[in-house]
Amino acid sequence: MTIRKWTNPLPSALKAIDGTPRVEFSRLTRNLDGKILIKLYYLNPGFSYKNLIEFQIIEDTVVEKRLQLGQPDVELTYGNSSIGLVIICSIEDYQFVSVIFQDDYRERACMMAVLLCDSGLQYLSTNLLK
């Protein structure tokens, strides 16, 4: 067995988004025509397949001049999408603000607070919905 060594570091975590590793499950298809390939999305910088979508969203809004440096990207999101957006915006020097409901997804709120150093995390009280 040969273990692959990473000899060429990537210049940015964003370059890793498009390079999601694939693994062939050859033992499962040994006596069959065809292949089964599994993409290891959890190895993306934001740990999700959604990183590709988020990267495209930011790229499109910049190209269309709807997002410019110094202008914050404000999202009502606190799932996998928000984590990817935090990473992409921080690397590209865009301010990211995530608006979340205070009582929802406490573990995500903690993760977002760490990623954003609590500076881009805005809580929306669930009392507003009553």
N, C-alpha and C positions, 0 to 999 in steps of 0.2 A: 504494500500500500504506500502511495506517495502522498504526503501531506503538503498542501499548497502553502507557500509562504508569500505573504504580502510584501512585495518588494517596491512597488510604486505607490506611495501614498497619494490619495486624491487631494486636489487643491482646495476642495470645499465639500462639506457634507451634502450640498445640493447635487453634486456629481454622483453620489451614491444612490440617489433616488431612482435614477434611470438604469442603474446597474444591478437590479435585484437579482441575486443568485438563483439559479434553477438547478434542481436535482432530479436526475432520472431514476425512476424506480424500476430498474431493469430486472430485478428478481421477480417482480409481480408479472412482468410481461415476457418472461423467458421463453415460453412456448407459444406466444401469440404474435400476430402481426401488429405492429404499431408500438408506440411508446407512451409512457405516462411521465409527464414532467410536472414537478411541483415548484412553484415560485415561493421563495422564502421571504415574504413581505415583512415579517417581523424583524428582518435585518435592515430595513429602511431606517433612516435617521429618526422618523416619527413613529416607527414600529407598526406601520399600517400601509395597506394598498392605497389608501386615500391620499398618500403623499403625492402621487402622480397628478391627481385631480387638483389638489391644493396648489401645487407648483404651477400648473397650467392656469388656474384662476388668477394667481398673482401676476404671472407673465402676461396674460391677456389684458388685465386691467392697466398694467404699465404701458403696454403697446398702444392701447386705446386712450391713454392719457387720463384715465379715471382714477389712477393712483400715482401720486408723485412723492418724491422724497420730502419728508417733513409732514406729510399728511397721514393721519392715523388710519389704519384699517380696523374698523369696529365691527365685531361679529357677535351675534347671539348664538354662541356655540361653546360647548365645553366637553366635546367628545374627542374622538381620534382626529377629527378635522382641525379642531382648535390647536391641538398639540403640534400637528404638522405646520399649521399656519404660523404659530409662534416661532418655530425653528426657521422656517423660510424667511419670515419677515425680519427676524433678528440678524440673519446672515446677510440679507439684502439691505439692511439699515432702514427698514420701514417700521414705524411704531405700530404695535398691535395691541388692541384693547378687546378683551373678551368679556362679554356681559353674561353673567350666569344668575340663575335663581339661587338665592342664598341657601335654601334648604335642600336643593337637589344635588345629587352626585358629590357628596363631600370629598370622596377620594380624588375625584377629578379636580375639584376646587383646590385641593392641597397640591396636586401636581402642577396645575396652572400657576398657582402662587409661587411655586419654586421656579418654574420656567420663566415667569415674568418678573421675578423678584417683587411680586405683589404690586408693581407699579402700573401694570396694564390690566388689572383684574377689577372689574366693577360688579358689585353685587346688586341684584334687583330683588327687592323684598317681595315675597309671595303674598304679602298683605295687599299689594296693589291689585291682585287678581280677584280679591273677595268682594 
